[in-house]
Structures are given as structure tokens and as C-alpha cells.
Amino acid sequence: MRVKDKFDYKRYITNQINKPFSFCFLLEHAGRIVGFLFIYIYDETPPPQISELELLENPFAPRRVGAVLGMYIEEAHRKHSTITLLIDAAISKSREFKVTDIDLLISIEQTGIHALVERYGFTKAAIQYTKHYDFEGTDLPDLHPSHQNAGANNISHPGAIPLKDSQTQAPVRNAQGEDVYLYPLRDESGVLIKTSREMPIYPIPVRDPQSQEWVFANSGELVVCPIAYGEDGKVKELDGIPQFCTPTYDYVNGKLILKQDDFGNYLFST
């Protein structure tokens, strides 16, 4: 892999540090920084609104992962004792978050690091080969076919996710023919509502129990399940996953239908 020309490293590192589960451990000597180890932690568990087809894209069981973004120590301080200080600190932080797997990507030339991490119990899981090709011009085949009809150019809200049919992956459109998006939830003040892990929360759309189609209100808006709050005013969670109020149903002529009030509003459990 090659780094972009004139890449803004300072802005990149600042952005990484500001992420909720990024941690940078510094090695100091005589009041001066001489090394660092940068890690980030994430959960591979898919969000609840992901489609069944998207789940098929990944056959592996989700993990709680600690990954190394970068490590550097000035040559004069590259000793076993100083390196292990950084590694021990990173492993300790990973254990604090109950990480199940730690992933490392190490250059093949760094044989000394290979031996060191193996002493820590890491095993070689794969060998990656790469070969680079240069192509002239900008007339390249589109490798994002799923986005061709998703109206990506019309997304005006950061974090918006296009809603798609779970079977065909075609974009879902409302009665006006407009693409429908899921937006991260915000409170009345416009502030993002986040989980205890500082992750944005997306609403769960409602399906018609008979047709399994997404439900739209008379106003044309997509009907979504309200977020569930506890008595303490905080979002209810189960194993770190936000909980939603579920739709209520009626049986009419032997068929299950969504319950509505006298004004046509869909009703949800509390």
C-alpha cells in the first residue's frame, strides 16, 4: 500500500485519537517522547438494522477486536524492556474492554517484531502477498455496483444509510419516488443519541406483518420503532445493544395487523 501524496498526518492522527475507543501509549525518556503504540478497539457485531443479505457477506463469528494502528520507537531506545512496556500497556487496556482477539499486521521485513510477538503467544494467522499495478487515466470500471442506484449523491446528512430491500438490495423509495435513508437518532436539541459505547444509534424500520414491506405513515414518512428509555432517562441496552419499543398488533379476520390509534398513528409497546 502507498500513502497518498501530501497526506495530512496531523489531521489523521487527531481524528483517530478523538475516536471513542482509540488509545495511544507514549514512551518517554528525560521528559521527551521517544516512542508510541497506537491501538483501537471495536466490536464486529453487526448493527441490528443490517439486512439478511448483508449478513451473508461475512461468514465469520463476530469478535471484540483490539487492533494496532501504529508503533514506533526511536532507534536509540529500541530495547526489549522499552518495547514490552508499550505492549504490556496495550494488552492491559484490551483486557479491560474484554477483547477476544488482538490483530497485528507486521511487515515481513520486521523479523525482530515477529519473534517478540510470538513470545507473547501470538500466532501467524495468514501470509499476505501483494502486487501493484499502475493504470493510466480515470476511466475505470465502477467497483461499487450496489451504490449505482442508491442515490448516494443526494445524501445530505452525514451518517445517512440508504434503506434497501433485504432480498434484492434495491433501494427503497417512498410514494414520491424518493430514496429512503436511515439517519442517526438525535434528541430534541439536535444532539446525537449514543450508546454507552459512544456509538450512534440508528432507528429500526417497521415491516407490515402480512406483506413484509416497509411501512410508511400517511404523511409519507417511514415508520420506525421509538428508542426505549429506562426510568433513569438513559437508553435501555442489552449487552451494549440499544433497545427499541416494539410495534403492537391486532388480529382482524384471522390476520395479524399493526395496531393504530383513531388518528392513524402506529402504536408501540412502552
Backbone as a ProteinNet text record, in pm:
[ID]
protein_1_A
[PRIMARY]
MRVKDKFDYKRYITNQINKPFSFCFLLEHAGRIVGFLFIYIYDETPPPQISELELLENPFAPRRVGAVLGMYIEEAHRKHSTITLLIDAAISKSREFKVTDIDLLISIEQTGIHALVERYGFTKAAIQYTKHYDFEGTDLPDLHPSHQNAGANNISHPGAIPLKDSQTQAPVRNAQGEDVYLYPLRDESGVLIKTSREMPIYPIPVRDPQSQEWVFANSGELVVCPIAYGEDGKVKELDGIPQFCTPTYDYVNGKLILKQDDFGNYLFST
[TERTIARY]
83.5	0	87.7	39.8	113.9	35.2	106.7	43.5	10.6	-102.6	-143.3	-41.5	-29.6	57.1	3.2	93	58.9	-48.7	-39	-137.2	-119.6	-231.3	-229.3	-224.5	-102.5	-86.7	-139.3	-116.2	-158.8	-310.1	-382	-527.8	-574.4	-505.1	-539.9	-525.2	-410.6	-386.5	-483.4	-510.7	-606.3	-743.5	-785.2	-914.5	-916.8	-808	-802.2	-806.7	-733.3	-728.2	-865.2	-940.5	-1070.9	-1178.8	-1150.3	-1248.1	-1263.6	-1384.3	-1413.5	-1320.8	-1281.5	-1204.1	-1065.4	-1004	-866.1	-778.6	-663.4	-573.6	-429.5	-356.8	-217.5	-131.1	-36	54.2	189.9	240.5	364.3	479.3	596.5	719.6	804.5	836.1	910.5	1047.6	1141.8	1276.7	1329	1366	1418.1	1321	1191.3	1091	1059.2	1105	1082.1	1017.9	921.7	856.3	952.1	977.5	1070.8	1003.6	875.4	805.4	657.5	582.4	438.2	385.2	269	192.8	47.3	-13.2	-147.5	-239.6	-346.4	-440	-582.8	-669.3	-812	-888.1	-1004.3	-1083.9	-1221.3	-1270.9	-1402.4	-1472	-1602.2	-1686.1	-1736.3	-1713.4	-1756.5	-1904.6	-1973.1	-2115.4	-2189.6	-2264.9	-2332.6	-2444.2	-2477.2	-2588.7	-2719.4	-2820.5	-2945.6	-3021.5	-2997.7	-3075.8	-3012.6	-2903	-2837.4	-2927.1	-2924.8	-3012.6	-2957.6	-3047.2	-3005.1	-2902.7	-2918.1	-2824.3	-2686	-2681.5	-2552.9	-2485.9	-2565.4	-2508.6	-2439.5	-2491.1	-2431.3	-2294.1	-2262.2	-2132.5	-2018.7	-2048.9	-1944.4	-1981.6	-1912	-1946.9	-1885.7	-1804.7	-1730.1	-1806.3	-1787.7	-1849.3	-1787.8	-1868.9	-1814.5	-1721.9	-1623.3	-1524.2	-1519.9	-1463.1	-1427.5	-1277.7	-1241.1	-1105.3	-1025.7	-901.9	-803.7	-705.4	-689.2	-601.2	-496.2	-379.5	-269.9	-269.7	-279.9	-277.3	-134.8	-45.7	93.3	179.7	308	403.7	537.2	603.1	735.9	814.7	942.5	1035.4	1165.9	1218.3	1345.7	1452.1	1539.6	1636.6	1719.3	1757.4	1841.9	1770.1	1637.1	1559.1	1490	1527.5	1465.2	1527.8	1483.7	1530.4	1411.3	1441.2	1333.3	1247.6	1312.4	1237.9	1144.9	1186.9	1102.9	988.7	1017.9	913	804.4	845.7	746.3	661.9	716.2	636.3	512.7	533.1	422.1	325.9	381.2	296.4	212.5	274.5	201	87.7	112.5	8.5	-108	-78.3	-184	-264.8	-198.7	-268.6	-356.3	-306.7	-384	-511.8	-501.6	-619.8	-718.8	-668.1	-755.3	-830.2	-763.2	-828.5	-935.8	-910.5	-1008.2	-1140.7	-1133.5	-1254.3	-1299	-1240.1	-1276.3	-1268.5	-1157	-1130.4	-1105.7	-1163.5	-1145.2	-1027.7	-992	-883.9	-803.4	-673.3	-585.4	-523.4	-543.2	-492.6	-370.2	-268.7	-146.2	-114.6	-76.2	-27.9	115.6	210.5	352.8	423.2	506.5	583	669.3	685.1	762	908.8	959	1099.4	1126.9	1022.8	1042.1	1048.6	1151.7	1164.8	1180.2	1241.2	1258.3	1124.3	1031.7	898.2	822.8	843.7	779	813.9	942	987.4	932.9	926.4	880.4	732.8	647.2	504.3	475.5	555.2	537.2	567	662	690.6	573.4	491.3	372.1	254.1	273.9	167.6	89.9	130.6	63.6	106.6	13.3	43.4	23.7	96.2	85.9	-42.9	-139	-269.9	-279.6	-198.1	-206.5	-79.3	-54.4	54.8	-7.4	14.3	-45.3	56.8	19.7	102.1	34.7	112.7	54.2	138.8	73.4	140.9	67.7	141	79.5	79.2	-31.1	-43.1	-75.5	-16.6	-46.4	-132.7	-238.1	-324.9	-331.6	-327.1	-332.9	-478.3	-504.4	-637.5	-731.3	-853.8	-953.8	-1076	-1073.6	-1186.6	-1174.1	-1216.2	-1203	-1340.5	-1351.4	-1480.7	-1526.1	-1656.4	-1712.6	-1716.4	-1647.8	-1644.4	-1743.6	-1839.2	-1942.4	-2080.3	-2109.7	-2237.9	-2358.8	-2347	-2462.7	-2498.7	-2409.2	-2435.2	-2485.4	-2490.4	-2524.5	-2663	-2758.3	-2895	-2940.3	-2841.9	-2878.3	-2896.4	-2879.1	-2896.6	-2791.1	-2669	-2564.4	-2532.4	-2546.9	-2513.9	-2615.9	-2731.9	-2835.9	-2834.1	-2737.4	-2730.9	-2685.6	-2770.7	-2738.5	-2707.8	-2713.6	-2695.7	-2581.3	-2479.3	-2369.2	-2418.1	-2370.9	-2410.1	-2534.6	-2596.2	-2718.2	-2689.4	-2780.3	-2767.2	-2886.5	-2863.1	-2976.4	-3047.2	-3180.3	-3258.9	-3275.1	-3250.1	-3255	-3345.9	-3397.8	-3474.8	-3382	-3421.9	-3334.4	-3309.8	-3396.1	-3379.7	-3302.4	-3338.3	-3278.5	-3168.9	-3161.9	-3068.9	-3098.9	-3216.2	-3257.6	-3294.1	-3267.5	-3301.9	-3451.9	-3494	-3635.4	-3673.5	-3787.2	-3833.1	-3971.8	-3999	-4130.3	-4230.9	-4351.1	-4457.6	-4421.8	-4331.6	-4289.4	-4172.5	-4130.3	-4019.6	-3882.9	-3877	-3750.2	-3684.2	-3552.4	-3480.1	-3498.1	-3506.7	-3529.4	-3399.4	-3371	-3248.7	-3280	-3191.6	-3195.8	-3092.1	-3133.7	-3044.6	-3015.9	-2894.1	-2865.3	-2959.7	-3006.6	-3105.5	-3045.5	-3127.8	-3088.1	-3197.8	-3159.2	-3259	-3323.7	-3409.8	-3482.4	-3390	-3270	-3174.3	-3086.4	-3108.1	-3027.5	-2897.4	-2877.9	-2755.6	-2770.7	-2666	-2669.8	-2695.8	-2786.4	-2809.9	-2713.7	-2635.8	-2534.1	-2551.2	-2491.4	-2492.5	-2389.3	-2383.9	-2283.5	-2142.6	-2132	-2001.4	-1973.3	-2054.9	-2037.4	-2057.8	-2145.4	-2177.1	-2311.9	-2326.1	-2455.7	-2560.8	-2686.9	-2797.5	-2885.1	-2912.3	-2999.6	-3135.3	-3243	-3376.2	-3398.7	-3493.6	-3531.8	-3665.3	-3668.6	-3795.1	-3894.7	-4020.8	-4128.1	-4171.6	-4194.2	-4244.3	-4391.5	-4464.4	-4601.6	-4598.3	-4670.4	-4662.7	-4715.7	-4797.2	-4851	-4761.7	-4729.9	-4654.4	-4503.5	-4462.7	-4321.4	-4257.8	-4340.4	-4291.1	-4268.4	-4177.4	-4157.7	-4285.1	-4314.4	-4439.5	-4413.8	-4501	-4494	-4622.5	-4608.6	-4724.9	-4799.6	-4918.9	-4997.4	-4923	-4832.3	-4752.7	-4644.3	-4622.7	-4519.2	-4388.5	-4378.8	-4255.8	-4247	-4124.8	-4100.2	-4134.6	-4206.6	-4241	-4126.7	-4076.5	-3965.4	-4002	-3936.5	-3960.7	-3893.5	-3965	-3904.6	-3798.2	-3698.4	-3594.9	-3655	-3609	-3660.4	-3569.9	-3632.3	-3558.5	-3595.2	-3498	-3522.9	-3574.4	-3603.3	-3652.7	-3549.1	-3421.3	-3315.1	-3297.1	-3381	-3373	-3268.4	-3198.4	-3095.2	-3151.6	-3085.9	-3127.6	-3111.9	-3214.5	-3204.4	-3111.2	-3026.4	-2933.7	-2934.8	-2902.9	-2885.1	-2754.8	-2656.3	-2522.7	-2467.3	-2491.8	-2438	-2519.1	-2630.2	-2714	-2835.9	-2861.1	-2976.3	-3107.5	-3205.8	-3335.1	-3440.9	-3538.9	-3644.4	-3780.6	-3878.2	-4016.1	-4069.7	-4132.9	-4180.2	-4323.5	-4359.4	-4496.9	-4596.9	-4718.4	-4827.2	-4918.3	-4987.2	-5062.2	-5205.9	-5289.6	-5428.1	-5451.5	-5548.2	-5592.9	-5724.9	-5728.8	-5850.8	-5877.3	-5991.6	-6027.3	-5917.5	-5858.7	-5756.5	-5620.3	-5603.7	-5475	-5413.3	-5283.6	-5209.6	-5184.6	-5228	-5205.4	-5147.4	-5079.5	-5024	-5136.3	-5126.5	-5230.7	-5208.9	-5320	-5316.2	-5422.2	-5398.4	-5499.3	-5603.3	-5696.4	-5804.5	-5755.9	-5631.9	-5577.8	-5485	-5475.4	-5390	-5246.3	-5213.7	-5075.5	-5048.5	-4932.2	-4897.4	-4859.8	-4899.6	-4878.4	-4764.8	-4690.9	-4576.3	-4583.5	-4516.4	-4511.3	-4429.2	-4451.4	-4378.6	-4283.2
-118.7	0	124.7	227.3	351.8	464.7	553.2	666.7	773.7	841.8	948	1061.8	1128.7	1245.5	1357	1425.6	1539.8	1503.4	1383.1	1338.3	1415.7	1457.8	1536.8	1442.2	1407.2	1312.3	1367.7	1497	1557.2	1549.4	1581.6	1575.3	1430.3	1338.9	1196.5	1144.4	1173.5	1125.1	1189.2	1319.4	1387.7	1322.3	1288.7	1222.7	1085.7	1010.6	877.8	886.4	981.5	994.2	1031	1109.6	1155.4	1047.9	935.1	826.8	765.1	715.6	671	563.9	466.6	354.4	345.9	460.9	468.5	510.2	446.7	473.9	480.6	581.9	598.5	595.8	504	490.4	548.3	638.2	709.4	657.4	651.9	613.7	739.7	775.9	899	868.2	955.5	946.6	1087.6	1118.4	1251.7	1361.8	1336.5	1437	1452.2	1358.5	1367.6	1238.9	1251.5	1134.9	1066.9	938.5	865.3	745.6	724.7	613.7	615.7	537	528.2	396.1	358.5	244.4	288.8	282.6	334.3	216.7	200.1	90.7	144.4	67.6	97.7	-32.6	-20.4	-135.9	-124.1	-234.3	-229.6	-365	-361	-480.5	-514.2	-637.1	-678	-715.3	-715.2	-748.3	-649.6	-697	-605.5	-529.8	-409.1	-334.4	-407.6	-384.9	-460.8	-437.7	-322.8	-293.4	-351	-426.5	-480.4	-586.2	-592.8	-685.4	-827.4	-923.5	-1063.8	-1087.7	-1018.1	-1037.3	-985.6	-872.9	-819.5	-911.6	-979.4	-1074.4	-1189.2	-1225	-1334.8	-1298.8	-1169.5	-1127.1	-1168.5	-1197.1	-1230.5	-1358.9	-1469.5	-1597.2	-1616.3	-1520	-1540	-1486.2	-1554.7	-1510.1	-1377.4	-1281.1	-1150.4	-1160.9	-1071.6	-1070.2	-931.3	-924.9	-797.9	-781.9	-684.7	-680.4	-561.2	-588.7	-484.4	-486.2	-374.7	-368.7	-259.9	-283.8	-187.9	-98.1	32.7	129.1	167.3	166.8	201.2	193.1	169	163.1	215.2	297.6	349.4	377.9	342.4	374.2	421.4	532.2	581.4	473	467.2	357.7	343.7	456.7	451.4	389	379.8	327.2	195.1	133.7	7.4	-108.9	-122.8	-230.6	-318	-439.7	-532.1	-475.5	-412.6	-362	-247.8	-158.5	-44.3	-87.2	-180.9	-230.1	-301.5	-383.7	-458.5	-366	-250.7	-154.2	-113.5	-81	-39.5	-155.4	-271.4	-386.8	-427.2	-429.7	-467.6	-369	-240.2	-139.3	-160	-190.7	-211.2	-336.9	-443.3	-568.1	-548.4	-473.4	-446.5	-369.4	-271.1	-194	-283.6	-373.5	-464.4	-557.5	-604.5	-690.6	-613.2	-484.7	-401.1	-396.4	-398.8	-395.2	-535.1	-637.3	-776.7	-809	-770.2	-800.5	-949.7	-1008.3	-1152.3	-1182.8	-1087.4	-1110.1	-982.2	-996.7	-884.2	-912.1	-821.2	-837.1	-749	-807	-733.5	-751.8	-644.3	-650.8	-600.5	-691.6	-660	-683.6	-590.4	-604.2	-729.1	-793.6	-918.6	-897.4	-772.7	-744.5	-731	-707.5	-682.6	-814.7	-890.1	-1023.6	-1018	-910.6	-898.1	-886.6	-809.2	-795.4	-927.7	-1001.3	-1132.6	-1220.1	-1226.7	-1312.3	-1263.6	-1130.6	-1074.8	-1108.7	-1086.1	-1110.3	-1259.7	-1342	-1486.1	-1528.3	-1458.8	-1488.1	-1447	-1352.6	-1310.7	-1405.1	-1505.9	-1602.2	-1577.9	-1476.5	-1453.1	-1560	-1600.3	-1699.4	-1638.7	-1689.8	-1640.3	-1695.4	-1605.2	-1647.5	-1648.7	-1569.1	-1560.5	-1497	-1518.2	-1451.2	-1375.2	-1246.1	-1164	-1132.5	-1163.6	-1128	-1013.4	-926	-815.5	-783.4	-738.8	-695.8	-573.5	-467.4	-340.2	-323.7	-267.7	-235.4	-87.2	-24.3	115.5	122.1	205	226.5	375.8	408.7	548.7	590.6	719	773.1	747.5	796	783.6	701.4	648.2	570	426.5	405.2	274.8	214.4	83	18.1	51.9	72.5	103.6	-23.3	-20.6	-136.3	-121.2	-27	-7.9	-21.9	-137.3	-151.1	-132.9	-167.3	-154.8	-10	82.7	224	296.3	227.8	295.7	357	288.5	338.6	376.5	396.1	421.8	568.8	654.2	796.4	853.6	796.2	838.5	986.1	1040.4	1180.2	1272.3	1218.8	1301.3	1299.4	1225.6	1218.3	1353.6	1416.6	1549.5	1546.9	1429.8	1419.1	1322.6	1365.7	1274.1	1154.6	1038	916.3	850.7	908.9	851.6	716.7	621	487.5	462.8	433.4	405.8	277.4	281.5	163.4	79.6	-51	-139.6	-258.5	-313.9	-436.5	-549.9	-624.6	-728.4	-842.7	-860.7	-970.1	-928.4	-812.9	-770.3	-666.7	-604.7	-495.2	-371.1	-365.3	-245.6	-137.2	-10	97.1	107.1	133.6	150.8	296.1	315.9	451.8	474	599.1	633.4	657.5	702.2	720.4	826.7	917.1	1022.2	978.2	851.9	800.5	840.9	893.1	937.1	823.4	816	716.5	743.2	636	646.5	615.6	696.2	679.4	664.8	594.5	589.2	687.5	770.2	871.5	842.6	872	853	938	880.6	948.1	1066.7	1171.9	1291.5	1327.6	1396.4	1440.1	1570.5	1627.3	1747.6	1865.5	1861.9	1970.8	1949.1	1836.2	1806.5	1735.8	1694.9	1625.1	1476	1414.4	1271.1	1190.1	1093.3	999.1	882	851.3	747.7	639	525.1	414.4	440.5	351.6	363.3	348	293.9	279.8	395.8	499.6	621.5	596.2	501.7	473.8	534.7	589	644	534.6	572.7	477.6	505.3	400.5	412.5	349	405.9	350.6	218.6	141.8	16	36.7	21.6	40.7	-71.2	-40.7	-136	-202.7	-334.2	-409.6	-446.3	-450.9	-499.8	-650.7	-703.1	-846.1	-936.3	-883.6	-965.2	-960.5	-841.5	-828.6	-826.3	-796.9	-781	-660.1	-570.4	-446.1	-343.8	-249.3	-140.1	-57.2	-4.9	68	218.7	289.6	434.7	493.5	603.3	669.9	746.4	796.1	873.8	998.5	1046.8	1164.9	1132.4	1002	959.5	924.7	947.1	916.8	768.7	717.9	579.7	562.5	455.5	427.9	349.5	401	335.7	314.9	218.6	190.7	297.5	351.2	450.2	385.2	463.5	414.1	395.2	295.4	266.1	329.6	400.4	465.6	401.1	396.1	345.9	456.4	421.5	520.2	626.9	595.2	692.6	788.9	772.5	861.8	822.9	711.2	665.6	560.2	546.8	447.7	307.1	226.4	87.8	10.3	-73.2	-154.4	-297.4	-388.2	-529.3	-574.4	-603.8	-641	-534.4	-407.9	-298	-261	-333.6	-306.1	-226.2	-109.9	-29	-101.9	-78.6	-144.1	-46.8	-101.1	-19.9	-68.6	22.6	-15.6	-91.5	-203.7	-287.3	-250.5	-273.1	-243.4	-331.9	-282.7	-364.1	-408.6	-521.9	-583.9	-614	-628.2	-673.9	-792	-878.4	-984.2	-940.4	-929	-890.5	-994.9	-1060.7	-1166	-1271.4	-1303.6	-1407.7	-1363.3	-1234.6	-1185	-1089	-1094.7	-1006.5	-874.4	-763.9	-631.9	-539	-434.8	-334.5	-252	-229	-153.5	-3.4	67.7	212.5	276.6	404	474.8	536.2	613.2	670.1	770.2	819.1	917.5	854.1	720.5	651.2	637.4	679	666	522.3	470.9	334.5	332.9	226.7	216.4	119.8	153.8	74.9	43.4	-64.4	-101	3.4	11.4	108.8	39
0	0	0	-67.4	-75.8	-10	56.5	122.7	18.7	36.5	-55.1	-55.7	-169.3	-178.9	-90.2	-20.3	65.7	169.1	220.5	319.1	449.3	509.5	632.6	752.5	794.5	904	1036.3	1059.6	1185.9	1200.4	1092.9	1097.3	1111.8	1045.4	1053	1195.1	1257.5	1394.1	1491.7	1474.1	1562	1552.9	1430.6	1411	1477.3	1465.2	1526.2	1678.3	1734.7	1880.5	1936.3	1859.7	1906.9	1899.3	1837.5	1831.6	1969.9	2002.7	2139.8	2194.8	2112.5	2163.8	2099.6	2081.3	2035.4	2152.4	2164.5	2276.6	2225.6	2272.8	2233.1	2358.6	2363.1	2476.8	2437.7	2522.1	2490.4	2574.3	2511.6	2579.9	2593.8	2719.2	2744.5	2803.1	2771.2	2827.2	2846.9	2970.5	3004	2961.5	2983.3	2952.5	2805	2723.5	2578.3	2528.3	2435	2377.3	2279.7	2302.6	2216.5	2148.1	2178	2114.1	2146.4	2072.6	2097	2043.3	2094.4	2042.4	2038.1	1919.5	1895.9	1864.9	1944.7	1923.2	1914	1855.2	1859.6	1880	1944.1	1983.5	1919.7	1865	1801.9	1813.1	1793.3	1802.4	1661.9	1617.2	1483.7	1477.5	1592.2	1591.4	1502	1402.4	1309.9	1379	1330.3	1389.2	1366.2	1450.6	1440.4	1311	1241.9	1121.9	994.2	1007.9	889	824.5	692	621	623.8	596.8	594.4	484.1	370.6	260.9	297.3	368.6	411.4	512.2	595.3	689.9	618.8	500.6	424.3	369.3	365.7	314	406.5	531.3	627.2	701.5	671.7	734.5	873	918.8	1042.4	1164	1277	1401.7	1443.5	1488.5	1527.2	1647.1	1648.3	1755.9	1819.9	1939.2	2002.3	1980.3	1898.5	1843.2	1895.5	1927.8	1952.8	1837.6	1767.9	1651.4	1671.3	1617.5	1628.5	1506	1529.8	1421.8	1385.3	1484.3	1455.2	1579.9	1557.8	1668.2	1617.8	1701.8	1664.8	1791.5	1788	1896.2	1832.3	1882.2	1829.2	1843.8	1746	1738.1	1865.2	1926.6	2046.4	2165.5	2157.9	2270.9	2236.8	2127.6	2087.2	2162.9	2286.8	2372.5	2409.3	2448.4	2484.6	2596.3	2695.4	2811	2773.6	2683.9	2647.3	2555.3	2466.4	2376.6	2454.8	2551.8	2629.8	2717.6	2757.9	2833.8	2753.3	2626.2	2540.4	2514.3	2484.2	2452.1	2572.9	2691.5	2812.5	2840.2	2817.3	2840.6	2745.3	2618.4	2518.9	2549.6	2588	2621.2	2745.4	2842.2	2962.7	2929.8	2841.1	2800.4	2725	2642.6	2569.1	2663.6	2766.3	2864.9	2941.3	2964.2	3035	2959.2	2825.3	2742.6	2699.8	2760.4	2733.1	2583.4	2524.6	2384.7	2368.6	2264.1	2241.5	2149.2	2063.7	1967.6	1948.6	1935.3	1902.6	1766.2	1672.8	1536.2	1513.1	1454.2	1420.8	1273.2	1206.8	1069.5	1071	1048.8	1062.4	929.4	892	767.8	773	658.9	654.6	688.8	669.4	699.3	848.4	928.6	1071.1	1148.8	1121.8	1181.1	1332.8	1382.8	1527	1598.2	1540.3	1597.9	1588.2	1478.4	1464	1583.9	1614.8	1724.7	1858.6	1875.2	2002.1	2027	1928.1	1949.7	1963.5	1898.7	1915.9	2059.2	2123.4	2264.3	2353.1	2305.1	2377.9	2352.1	2269.8	2243.8	2115.9	2036.6	1908.6	1808	1723.5	1621	1483	1386.4	1248.8	1187.4	1162	1114.2	962.7	894.7	748.6	694.5	568.3	497.2	380.8	375.3	271.2	162.7	38.8	-76.4	-150.8	-209	-283.4	-406.2	-510.5	-632.8	-684.8	-712.5	-751.2	-902.9	-955.6	-1097.4	-1112.7	-1211.9	-1242.9	-1368.2	-1363.5	-1478.1	-1507.9	-1633.7	-1673.2	-1694.2	-1670.2	-1693.7	-1576.9	-1591	-1485.5	-1528.1	-1649.7	-1699.6	-1650	-1526.4	-1461.5	-1436.1	-1439.5	-1409	-1266.8	-1250.3	-1118.7	-1034.9	-921.1	-831.1	-716.6	-729.3	-628.2	-692.5	-751.3	-821.6	-732	-604.9	-516.5	-490.2	-525.1	-499.9	-624.8	-739.1	-862.4	-857.8	-793.7	-790.3	-650.4	-563.2	-423.9	-394.1	-495	-472.5	-380.9	-385.4	-293.3	-307.8	-429.2	-448.8	-384.1	-344.6	-286	-133.9	-75.3	70.3	123.6	204.3	255.8	404.5	465.3	609.5	637.7	715.9	746.5	826	789.7	859.1	805.3	699.9	643.7	579	599.1	541	449.3	321	231.8	272.1	277.4	309.3	183.5	196.2	79.5	104.9	-2.7	4.5	47.2	150.3	204.7	107.9	9.1	-85.9	-210.7	-266.1	-393	-377.2	-256.1	-229.4	-313.4	-374.3	-447.5	-347.3	-379.9	-286.2	-264.8	-143.3	-110.1	-136.6	-202.1	-232.4	-173.3	-137.9	-83.2	-195.1	-159	-258	-361.1	-326.2	-419.5	-507.9	-491.8	-572.3	-521	-397.5	-341.1	-262.9	-271.6	-193.9	-44.8	33	177.2	250.6	353.9	431	579.3	647.9	793.4	846.4	941.1	995.2	1142.2	1190	1332.1	1416.7	1526.3	1609.1	1683.9	1698.2	1772.5	1872	1978.1	2075	2028.7	2113.6	2074.5	2048.4	2105.6	2085.3	1962.6	1893.9	1776.1	1805.4	1932	1971.1	1943.6	1889.1	1860.5	1987.1	1975.3	2084.2	2063.9	2166.9	2153.1	2258.4	2231.2	2325.8	2435.3	2532.5	2638.5	2584	2463.2	2397.7	2304.2	2313.5	2232.6	2084	2050.3	1911.2	1876.6	1753.3	1712.5	1703.8	1720.3	1718.6	1597.4	1520.1	1403.5	1434.5	1382.7	1409.6	1337	1384.6	1320.3	1249.7	1117.2	1044.5	1075.7	1057.8	1085.2	955.5	961.2	846.2	867	759.9	765.2	789.1	889.5	921.2	810.5	720.3	611.6	487	441.8	317.2	338.5	464	498.1	428.5	378.5	319.1	430.1	402.1	497.4	504.5	621.8	644.2	639	567.5	561.1	619.4	694.7	753.3	645.5	680.8	585.1	538.2	622.7	587.2	485.4	460.7	367.4	434.1	566.2	637.6	672.3	671.7	711.3	859	892.8	1032	1096.4	1208.2	1278.3	1424	1486.1	1627.6	1713.7	1812.5	1903.2	1990.1	2026.6	2116.2	2255.3	2329.2	2463.4	2568.7	2660.7	2769.9	2902.7	2993.5	3127.2	3218.4	3342.6	3438.8	3468.4	3444.9	3468.8	3352.3	3249.3	3134.2	3032.4	3057.1	2964.6	2869.3	2754.7	2657	2716	2704.5	2750.5	2658.3	2718	2640.1	2690.2	2600.3	2633.9	2570.9	2655.9	2607.5	2513.6	2547.8	2469	2347	2321.9	2204.4	2247.8	2185.6	2225	2198.4	2285.2	2274.4	2222.6	2150.5	2091.5	2137.9	2136.8	2164.1	2043.1	2066.6	1955.8	1916.3	1789.6	1746.4	1820.1	1834.7	1890.7	1776.4	1796.4	1687.6	1728.8	1627.9	1644.2	1550.7	1588.1	1498.1	1437.4	1306.1	1234.9	1127.5	1139.6	1044.3	1031.6	1146.8	1149.5	1100.1	1073.4	1024.4	1125.1	1135.9	1225.8	1154.4	1216.1	1156.4	1261.3	1215.3	1305.1	1366.7	1496.1	1566.1	1545.9	1521.5	1505	1593.7	1630.2	1708.2	1614.1	1670.9	1590.7	1486.8	1505.3	1411.2	1307.6	1312.2	1216	1256.5	1380.2	1429.1	1474.1	1437	1477.1	1625	1694.3	1838.9	1869.4	1977.2	2017.1	2166.1	2204.1	2346.1	2421.6	2550.3	2631.4	2725.8
[MASK]
++++++++++++++++++++++++++++++++++++++++++++++++++++++++++++++++++++++++++++++++++++++++++++++++++++++++++++++++++++++++++++++++++++++++++++++++++++++++++++++++++++++++++++++++++++++++++++++++++++++++++++++++++++++++++++++++++++++++++++++++++++++++++++++++++++++++++++++

